[in-house]
Amino acid sequence: MPDITLTTELLLLLCSVAFVAGYIDAIAGGGGLLTVPALLTAGLPPHVVLGTNKLAATFGSLTASVTYYRKKLFNPGYWRYSLIFTALGALLGTLVVDQLSTALLEKILPLLILFAAIYTLFNRMQPDDRLTLPAASSKLYWQQRIQGLTLGFYDGVAGPGAGAFWMVSTMAIYKINLLLTSGVARTMNFVSNGFSLAAFIVLGHVHFTLGIAMGLCLMLGAWLGAHSAIRFGSKFIRPIFISVVIAIAMRLAWQAWSQSG
């Protein structure tokens, strides 16, 4: 475990950030936009920041995914191929993260995430009370495999915007409403977080004290966020999602392009 000075003030600050991140993440994704920079202020090495953030995020995404499941907004049997290939992709991504050059990805990513916001802004949404899923087919079978493997791998390698990509791609591919989309995105985030975390633990890149403390606060925030989303529906989710996605895009663009010179 890295040797850092963990003061009471620092722990309270990180836990407060985690609570807010959990609330936002359960609704729209993007909690890592807050927790990763906050963890960097604690003086942890970048790879330990990623591992510790995965530990904390797993608490929050588990809480949100269970909430959506209990409200019958996620059907594990229907999404089983997505679950399996998301787990596989996350493991592969985490194991090869140190071998990949992410310079080009860091420059392209803000544009992709901004496109996600534009798509959501102009896409015609299904009403909240329409909870039907597309009929099973061979096309669906491959869509779930490819989507799960690709986004699971991305979440294992990097992570920023993974929830946004899950929401936008799920809406585009399956034409389902925002509540069902949120259930899928939060559950797949939990799966990729969990399997990526397992790899980070094996590699020794997790600060357990910070990760567990922040994770408990993320759980509370995620519980409140998921219930808010379910109660108020797409009119509540949509503007928060678009705002979060634009914020992610702007931050990543500044980070990638300001340092390129």
Steps between C-alpha positions, in 0.01 A plus 500: 500500500638846408636707788291820514397730782126443539373782720145528631444808285616322185286194574190716558564690178540181295190345658294812426613493137414128487144564624436760229665277239282206602184706463595626155635165384178315586304739278729579210843345548815709522574463871864435420518856371494602868662210684810448285627862530411494871706184554794653315504779762568234765842439344431151366682377188273508190465121471404478871250782444334291227491188717372681808237679293382163366458373857293804600303500175410133542313583822299773329424313179388193698253710700362668189473178300318319783257791528416490128466122514257511793288752309490253207703733279769241425452141383822296555384213281436727203838673534706188586733525198565866577587407860740221398684694231516819707680301772737347246573837339567667838751230599682524169505880510643515852769241425625683188455859622873546562583371152286747305577850380201710597620831351279476190204367700525796739466744208214318325303419814363852571356514147332162539352595836377834365331310218327292767355817653381631163339166414314493831389861461336441162404133526130429538453323833264213571241582772582389855205262518615303194703222659504247215834363375584404140425139403792258528679437168838405357563871436432580866732215600794655316413857595519412868831315458669779305363782717593322823851404389579845357369711789624256764848518346485879490393520865789272594751711304380851584145547627403869460168517321439123507155551653419762236603264222287224652195726514533646151588172327220315682243762399625495141520121461195381691267806482399478867412780741733681738396308812576161342816647348615621842441154645716343230775760529527484879502119505762471227708761685482281809616195305791679332596674827493172691707295257742786437536538877590132534786550256618818679502313834713222350738765364516668845360834380229565763501716814236313701445753779418780260312277259269355765437834674415672171305195386263520797427865421456413133244238603289758683523747212419228247195386697361854508590561135338180371179565695490859372539381141229235537261739673535795262572313175654615174419869552736485798761266351540663159624851595732357768638246256564761229661740751726227642605381154587852386699553822691175441574599139624847599722368778654226285551743211680747726709223654600346165549807282644744755782257574570409139703810434 
